[in-house]
Amino acid sequence: MSGKSIVIMGVSGCGKSTIGELLATRMAAKFIDGDDLHPKANIVKMSHGKPLDDQDRAPWLERVRDAAFSIENKNETGVIVCSSLKRSYRDKIREGNNNVCFVFLDGHIDLISQRVASRSGHFMKMDMVKSQFDILERPLAEENIITINIDTTMNDIIDQIIVKLAQHTHLNNAGDTNTNKVVA
């Protein structure tokens, strides 16, 4: 599976970065944390407890899309972490690139709030979790997004993602001649 990007999505605190890193390691893929692609102004705004709006997110989403294109152009496999909370954000990231697959890490607000409360040193503040759930547009069936329930162990989550990626028709299309397969 080369020239493809797997975008790990979900609200802050769902485990995107940890799961993304573990998945990338397991797949011997490139890892990109979308938080590192935020313009400095976005990080400053969030660190002051202010949620981002669509205008703030636009340059960030372009950077995430550019990262996915870079992975495709280099014929690499990459795991990119990006909240991708709205369908329009997901559409922006996959715009012009058919080799992007989203994995939605789905969890209840109580579980996510508990995880965020236990984190230290992250720019996402506890009161911003609700704002993320408020703007979250849960993926619809026609978006062809893999959904994983996160109320289990990290290893279980990674195993589920690996299995579903192997079954995912979007990543295993007829035109893919690469013989490298995801190994559990």
C-alpha positions, -999 to +999 in steps of 0.1 A: +000+000+000+022+029-012+014+064-022-015+065+003-023+085+033-043+073+063-058+103+082-065+095+119-094+118+128-115+126+158-119+151+186-090+162+208-083+136+235-095+106+215-059+093+211-051+104+175-014+111+181-007+080+201-027+057+178-013+074+147+023+069+159+017+033+169+000+026+136+027+042+116+053+021+134+034-011+129+030-003+092+065+011+087+049+042+074+057+079+077+040+097+106+029+133+105+012+149+135-013+175+121-008+196+153+027+203+140+012+218+108-009+244+126+001+280+120+016+296+151-015+319+154-037+289+158-016+274+186-016+307+204-053+310+200-060+275+213-035+279+242-056+309+254-087+286+254-103+300+223-116+275+197-106+278+161-131+288+135-132+278+098-111+307+088-084+297+113-085+261+100-083+269+063-044+273+061-040+243+084-062+220+063-042+231+032-010+221+049-025+187+058-037+182+022-002+192+010+013+166+033-010+139+018+000+150-017+037+148-007+032+113+005+014+103-027+040+119-049+068+101-031+049+068-034+050+065+004+025+053+029+018+079+056-003+082+087-014+118+093-032+129+125-058+156+119-091+162+137-111+166+105-142+173+125-164+186+096-171+169+063-159+201+045-126+197+063-123+161+051-133+171+016-106+198+016-079+172+026-089+147+000-095+173-027-078+161-059-063+131-041-080+097-042-054+081-021-066+094+013-084+072+037-099+085+070-101+065+103-125+080+128-117+074+164-151+074+180-156+079+217-181+092+242-176+128+255-172+115+291-143+092+281-127+120+260-131+146+288-115+122+313-085+117+290-081+154+283-082+162+321-053+138+327-031+153+300-005+180+308+014+203+285-011+202+256-026+233+241-061+219+241-079+229+272-107+210+289-135+234+281-127+232+244-136+195+243-173+204+242-167+228+214-151+200+194-181+178+199-204+207+190-188+210+156-181+173+150-200+161+119-200+123+123-189+106+091-217+094+069-217+060+051-211+076+017-178+091+029-163+056+031-146+062+064-134+035+088-149+041+123-132+026+154-147+027+189-119+038+213-133+024+245-108-004+245-070-009+247-045+008+223-034-026+210-071-035+202-076-002+184-045-007+163-054-043+155-089-032+145-075-005+122-051-029+106-079-054+098-103-027+085-076-011+064-069-045+048-106-048+040-111-012+029-119-011-008-107+025-011-071+014-003-073-019-022-086-006-055-081-025-087-054-001-100-031-008-071-003-030-083+018-027-052+023-060-035+032-046-001+003-054+023-005-043+058+008-069+082-009-074+116 
